[in-house]
Structures are given as structure tokens and as C-alpha cells.
């Protein structure tokens, strides 16, 4: 990975819930929409968009069966789910239990 994916400010990978701190390398590269959001939030440098676009091209050539279906939400704590929901602008409503929060986030992602 290049310097383009060096994290500038703490963030969470919405795909798997992994938390990154400043100085970490965001790996694997974020998808294009996530890269745009993280750049706008000041978490990744502007060059990250190019890395995300390059990774998207590579991913399109990868057969769907080889991609992981696990979104990583089950491994997160309630506090991490709340943080992730905030980052993704997901309204958890009355969801107080972990399972309910996961269901709301998954439903929002479509």
C-alpha cells in the first residue's frame, strides 16, 4: 500500500468495523464511496481516492464467490456500533441491543 492510504485521523472501516488510528495504513483500500467520505472527514489524504478507484477496478475482476460475505458487524462492541452508525449517518432509533443495532445498520446499507 502507498502513502495515499496512511490514516490522518482515527476512523473505522465500515466494511469490517476495523478501527484505524493516525499513522496506520488503511488496508485493504476503501471502496470509492467510503474513500470520498473519509477524505471529506479528514481521515485519509486526497490521494486515497485514486487508490480506491484502482482497487475497485481490481475487485470487479474478482469473482463474487471469492469475496467475503462477512461485514464484521458481529465482532463489534455496542460502542463501536454506535460510532460506526454515526460515521455512516445511520439513525439507530430505539435500537439498544447489539443485535438490533446490527440489523438497523445492515438494513440501511441495503
C-alpha positions as CSV (number, residue, x, y, z in Angstrom):
1,X,0.0,0.0,0.0
2,X,1.1,3.5,-0.7
3,X,1.3,6.6,1.5
4,X,-2.1,7.6,0.0
5,X,-3.7,5.2,2.5
6,X,-1.9,6.4,5.6
7,X,-4.6,7.4,8.1
8,X,-4.6,11.0,9.1
9,X,-7.2,10.8,11.9
10,X,-9.0,7.9,13.7
11,X,-11.6,6.2,11.6
12,X,-13.5,2.9,11.2
13,X,-13.6,0.7,8.1
14,X,-17.4,0.4,7.6
15,X,-17.0,-2.9,5.8
16,X,-15.5,-4.8,8.7
17,X,-15.5,-2.5,11.7
18,X,-11.8,-2.3,12.0
19,X,-10.6,0.8,13.8
20,X,-7.6,2.7,12.4
21,X,-5.6,5.3,14.2
22,X,-3.5,8.2,12.8
23,X,-0.4,6.7,11.1
24,X,-2.0,3.3,10.4
25,X,-2.3,2.1,6.8
26,X,-5.9,1.6,5.7
27,X,-5.7,-1.9,4.3
28,X,-7.5,-3.1,2.3
29,X,-8.2,0.1,0.3
30,X,-11.6,1.5,1.0
31,X,-14.3,1.4,-1.7
32,X,-14.7,4.7,-3.7
33,X,-17.7,6.0,-1.7
34,X,-16.0,5.3,1.6
35,X,-12.8,6.9,0.4
36,X,-14.7,10.1,-0.5
37,X,-16.3,10.1,2.9
38,X,-13.0,9.5,4.8
39,X,-11.2,12.2,2.7
40,X,-14.0,14.7,3.4
41,X,-13.8,13.8,7.1
42,X,-10.0,14.4,7.1
43,X,-9.2,10.8,7.9
44,X,-7.4,10.0,4.6
45,X,-5.4,12.2,2.2
46,X,-6.9,13.2,-1.2
47,X,-4.7,10.6,-3.0
48,X,-6.7,7.8,-1.3
49,X,-9.4,8.3,-3.9
50,X,-7.1,7.1,-6.7
51,X,-6.1,4.1,-4.6
52,X,-9.8,3.2,-4.0
53,X,-10.6,3.6,-7.7
54,X,-7.7,1.3,-8.6
55,X,-8.8,-1.3,-6.0
56,X,-12.3,-1.1,-7.4
57,X,-11.1,-2.0,-10.9
58,X,-9.2,-4.9,-9.5
59,X,-12.2,-6.0,-7.4
60,X,-14.5,-6.0,-10.4
61,X,-12.3,-8.6,-12.0
62,X,-12.5,-10.9,-8.9
63,X,-15.3,-13.4,-9.0
64,X,-18.0,-12.7,-6.4
65,X,-17.6,-16.2,-4.8
66,X,-14.1,-15.3,-3.6
67,X,-15.3,-12.2,-1.8
68,X,-16.1,-12.4,1.9
69,X,-19.8,-12.1,2.8
70,X,-18.9,-11.2,6.4
71,X,-19.4,-7.5,7.1
72,X,-17.7,-7.7,10.5
73,X,-20.5,-6.1,12.4
74,X,-21.0,-9.1,14.7
75,X,-17.4,-8.7,16.0
76,X,-18.0,-5.0,17.1
77,X,-19.0,-3.8,20.6
78,X,-22.1,-1.7,21.2
79,X,-19.9,1.4,21.5
80,X,-18.1,0.6,18.2
81,X,-21.5,0.0,16.5
82,X,-22.7,3.4,17.8
83,X,-19.6,5.1,16.4
84,X,-19.9,3.3,13.1
85,X,-23.6,4.3,12.9
86,X,-22.6,7.9,13.5
87,X,-20.0,7.8,10.8
88,X,-22.4,6.3,8.3
89,X,-25.2,8.7,9.4
90,X,-27.4,5.8,10.4
91,X,-30.2,6.6,12.8
92,X,-30.3,3.7,15.3
93,X,-33.7,4.9,16.7
94,X,-34.7,2.9,19.7
95,X,-32.1,0.1,19.0
96,X,-30.4,-0.5,22.3
97,X,-29.3,-4.2,21.9
98,X,-26.3,-5.1,19.8
99,X,-28.4,-7.4,17.5
100,X,-30.9,-4.6,16.9
101,X,-28.1,-2.1,16.1
102,X,-26.6,-4.6,13.6
103,X,-29.9,-5.1,12.0
104,X,-30.5,-1.4,11.5
105,X,-27.0,-0.8,10.1
106,X,-27.4,-3.8,7.7
107,X,-30.9,-2.6,6.6
108,X,-29.6,0.9,5.9
109,X,-26.7,-0.4,3.8
110,X,-29.2,-2.3,1.7
